[in-house]
Structures are given as structure tokens and as C-alpha cells.
Amino acid sequence: MSQLIPLESLIQPREAAPSGTPLGTPAGTHRAARVAQPNAARVPDWLKVKTGKARQTVQTGALLHDLKVVTVCEEARCPNIGECWSHRTATFMIGGDRCTRNCGFCSVHTDRPLALDVAEPERVALAAQKLGLKYVVITSVDRDDLSDGGAAHWVATIEAVRQALPDAKVEILTPDFKGDKVQIAQVAATRPDVYNHNIETVPRLYKPVRPGSKYERSLELLRFVKEFDPAIKTKSGLMLGLGETGDEVIEVLRDLKAHDVDFVTIGQYLRPSPRHLPVLKYYHPDEFDEFRRIGEDMGFAMVASGPFVRSSYHAGEDFDRALQK
């Protein structure tokens, strides 16, 4: 039986390399580099997660681990993991479990990545097939160490999934490929049903939140994909609680709309560890509803907005809902 439990009971201390940690720095050597700051307040009562059904959750985890498939559910410490895994849904993370960037909000490890696993695309496809997925969501770490940013690996994975599940919808959440349009086009040429690239936060906060990324570059990626093939639905998401203002959030929504983005997700930033950026505000569900209304009034085909909304959370249902409008 599913139940609601306070989010605080799921929070486990976890270290992550701070911004500026050299690639290859052993775990633990960075601890003094980022000063821990307290959150703005205690986790509010409305942040209670659904645990899902324990047996199904364990079975999903065992299947994924047996196939040596990495998921963003675990690596990003998603609060929805119990609910999603109990429904045999997971978001695959390709390219390894080490990222070449070190975002202030993200719990994925920063380190020099290992060589790409050429068997990974087939394992991801097999996992999707065994889970019986009708809507497959794939993301990846940043692979700035590779000459193509991992684009060929993306193509191989999408093609393997399509061969294993020809009737499934495919949503991808890619890095920015440093704005390289050849690499972006290589991935977009697989014609995913949804091409997602998260804007994450407002431009004023990019330096601490997304070091190594550029706001305008992310917007341009989204515009380029829509121009490349207007049939591909484009999607982006942002987190709230990092110090942005309401007006700044609305301005980001305007920018996304001006770049022909179709779908938007808005969720609460939740701090993965004391060494990550602090939560400066917990937004009330009513505030998320207001941002949803504003986004819908702007003309987005789909706006998912709520404390636990994440890019892939109920992504299949959101896609269907958008198409029914």
C-alpha cells in the first residue's frame, strides 16, 4: 500500500564535489571547498512523498541493477522514486554516472568519466522492454570530455529502444552539447517524440546554479530543435527555491515561449546534501498553481507545476494530456 511520509525522513547526508573541484578529485577531498549553508526554513508539511508499494519498488530496482542500468531516479536522489518504481517506471541515465560539470543543485557525481559502455544502449532497451514501458524517458550526464559530447551514444540508445519497443514514445533530456548544432542535430535527427533540455533557473542565478552552462545557449538549443523539425515537441523545466523572484520566473516562461517551447515543468528545488546550494524558499502548492495558470495563459501546450514535479514525473501522462487539448 502506498503511503505519504515526510520528505525529511528520506534525506540522507551525501557529499558532492563543489563547483571548481578538478576532475578526478577523490571523493571526500572537497569537503572544505564549499561552505555548508542552512536552508531558509524547515521542510513544510505539504512536502510529503508517496512511498509506493514496497514489493514492486524492490522488483523494479532489482531488474535495473541486474542489467547494470543507471537511472537518474537514484543518481539525482529523486523524491518520487518510490512512487515511480512501484509503477515500473524509471528514467534512464546514459553515458555513465560521472558528470563533467558540477551544478550547485545536482547530486550526480562530478569526476573524470570512464569510457562509454558500448553495450549500454542495448541494456537500456532491454530494461525498457522488461518494464513494459510505453513511454521511455532517457537523460544523460554531461560528457564534455568527448569530441561529440556523447551524441553518437545518444543516437545508438534511441535506436536500440525504438527497435525493442517500436510503438513506445521516446522523450529525451539532453545536455547542451556546448551549443554545437552538429551534435544537437545528430540527436534530433532520431526524431524523438519530445526533446527536453532544462533551463533549470533564472539567468541571474546561472553562475552558482549551472556553472559551465549558459542561459542563452540553452534557449538557442530549444529553438534550434523546433526549427530542425517542428513535429518534435520541445520541453524545458525549472526549479524554484534558489533565490529567484516571481517576476524572474515569469520572464523565463516568456523566454521559453518566445523560443517555441511546447511543454514546461516547474518544481521545488530540494537540497540533496548540506554541501549543495541551500533552499531559500519553499513554495506553497497554491503558488505553483499560479505559475501553471500563467504558463497556460501564455499558450504552452502543457504546464506541469507543483512541489514534486520533475522533468520525467508523469511525463507520459502529461504528453497524452497535451495532445488531447
Buried (B, 14 or more C-beta within 10 A) or exposed (E): EEEEEEBEEBBEEEBBBBBEBEBEBEEEEBEEEBEEBEBEEEBBEBBBBBBBBEEBBEBBBEBBEEBEBBBBBBBBBBBBBBBBBBBBBBBBBBBBBBBBBBBBBBBBBBBEBEEBBEEBBBBBBBBBBBBEBEBBBBBBBBBBEBEBBBBBBBBBBBEBBBEBBEEBBBBBBBBBBBBBBEBBBBBBEBEBBBBBBBBBBBBEBBEBBBBBBBBEEBBBBBBBBBEBBEEBBBBBBBBBBBBBEEEBBBBBBEBBBEBEBBBBBBBBBBBBBBBBBBBBBBBEBEBBEBBBEBBBEBEBBBBBBBBBBBBBBBBBEBBBBBEEE
